[in-house]
Amino acid sequence: NGIIVSDIRGKILHINPKAEEMAGITQREAQGLLAQDLSDLDEEERRRLYHVFKNKENISHYERLHTRRDGRQIIVSMSCFPVIDENDRTLGVVTEFTDVTEKKRMDDYYVRLEKFAALGHIASAIAHEIRNPLAGIAATVQNLEVDCEEGSPQKTDLRNISHEVDRQEKLLRDILGLARPLPLQMEELRVSDLIQSTLSLVKKEASKRAIAIRTTFPQSEILIRADAGRLRQ
């Protein structure tokens, strides 16, 4: 850590090598300077600090932006302690300061990461909520198309709706691929019901590809505990 020892008026008496490096000055250059001249303190802050030290109070971990002599800006955390003589008079101040620029940068980085993670969680939840009614729309449009004549305006409109539903489904898949996985929503399910409801969502795509799907279920129901939404995906 950087250490600067100054008298009560702020005149620098000693500066260690680390303080020289952080302040951007040498021991010789520091002689005759005031400690407050090394910072960007305004007049009000300087008076406040003077009275704090005169009253024999400490300052701990005071963070501020510091501009070095070479123009480089760093964030420093300062702690200041008054030097008291045997007559209880304040003779000077010892200032210890640490360059926390990298730490602050990493703290900000992790805060942004947490925000992005929360945003991903929200996006994933919204995508799941939209996806279920979208599947219902797709199934309804598919059924309506069967009853419309080829080349009719209604058939064209329904195909346009179907294309838009497909586009939104792709967008939702992309969002879900980027977002963090949601917790499983476990429940007891009938396998036959799950398969039938899932097939209703893919029937249109299978028909386009000339794929025939046949199902045969055992007489006794098969029950499982699972997340229906995840299995349908």
Disulfide bonds with the S-S distance in Angstrom:
none
